[in-house]
Amino acid sequence: MYSIRSYLAGAVAARAGDEMSGPALMLAGFAVTGSATDAASLLAGITAAAAVGGPLLGVLLDRAARPGRLLACALALYAAGLGAILMGLGHLPIAISVVIALCTGLLGPALSGGWTAQLPRVVPPAKLPRANAFDAMTFSVASLAGPALAGGVAELLGAPTAVVVAVALIGFAVPSAWTLPARPPSREAGSLLAGARVMIANRPLFRATLVSVICCTAEGMLVGCLPLLGLRVLGDADRGALLLSCAAAGALAANAVLARRPRSPGTVVWASALLQAAAFALAAVDHAAVLVAAMLLVGIGQGPQLTALFAIRHREAPERLRSQIFTTGASLKITGFALGAAIAGPLATRSLTAALILAATLAALAALTWSRSPRGSRGPRSCASAPSS
């Protein structure tokens, strides 16, 4: 019988491999081509395409009688795509490698929303809140371990080897995905936009999604500021990336507490946004200890908010559209993050403080939208009546 341990082991491996693959791919691209632009193009390609692939992958998962096997195929193809990019570096024009990265990135939501959508078939309803908290913790573990593994392996064995290790981690998750529980195939999975319609019509889903996307935009701005923060406060731009480990540690600790003492998901969503707003503003203080504390607070806000977001999706999403709602939500968050990072670059160059204050303002506005979002109906009933096409 499939166990929650098998689910979590596969999730950690897949997500750690995903978190590792981006930095490893960028390092390998730079090592082989010697061009920072080419390396960044590979990372942008594999990240940006995920925003497009989410809804389509969700529809396919919702229609599959064995969604785990489709998920396993997506993981295998993602790993194969990374391998193809690596083998092509130095042998194929960089434009072709970027195209391969774009195609590979379409499958990215399989490692996040596509996997999480299967959780209700792994545990009984009574155990879902606790299992959901542990599932969210796998993201924190992955974001903590992935970049560290990428840097460590690249330093010891070379950047191409780091990509190979990322491929191996994702491949390790394939058997776990393949054996996920089956379900009767749904003939009412709906069109490509059916999940988005439910997310708009259902008020809790709409509000939670809106808050999370705005917060992700603010988080993207923070990440865009990290090199300059590292240079200004820690004395080295490279040290800015290490601050992400502080955020990941804070998220992991907060979710560990939340797993034992669950709170109302709605309250956690908006309260976490306020906490992140305070943390982003605190990061503008020009002091190393304060900056580390701010990054810990960022994680303490991010971790529980992700857990609460998953809880709301599990509660409100109709079974026939569950995967599509999770993967579409993941795509929207990726888009918000990319937008925030793009805004932060030129703004932080002019004023790092202004960029961080803008990120804090966005997070505060995200909390405000929770109480001011009037759209849609309240609760699961809107899911039951949502159109299937």
ABEGO torsion letter per residue (X at the ends): XBBAAAAAAAAAAAAAAAAAAAAAAAAAAAAAAGBAAAAAAAAAAAAAAAAAAAAAAAAAAAABABAAAAAAAAAAAAAAAAAAAAAABGABBAAAAAAAAAAAAAAAAAABAAAAAAAAAABBAAAAAAAAAAAAAAAAAAAAAAAAAAAAAAAAAEAAAAAAAAAAAAAAAAAAAAABBBBBBBAAAEBAAAAAAAAAABAAAAAAAAAAAAAAAAAAAAAAAAAAAAAAAAGBAAAAAAAAAAAAAAAAAAAAAAAABBBBAAAAAAAAAAAAAAAAAAAABBBAAAAAAAAAAAAAAAAAAAAAAAAAAAAABBAAAAAAAAAAAAAAAAAAAAAAAAAAAAAAAABAAAAAAAAAAAAAAAAAAAAABABEBBEAAAAAABBAX
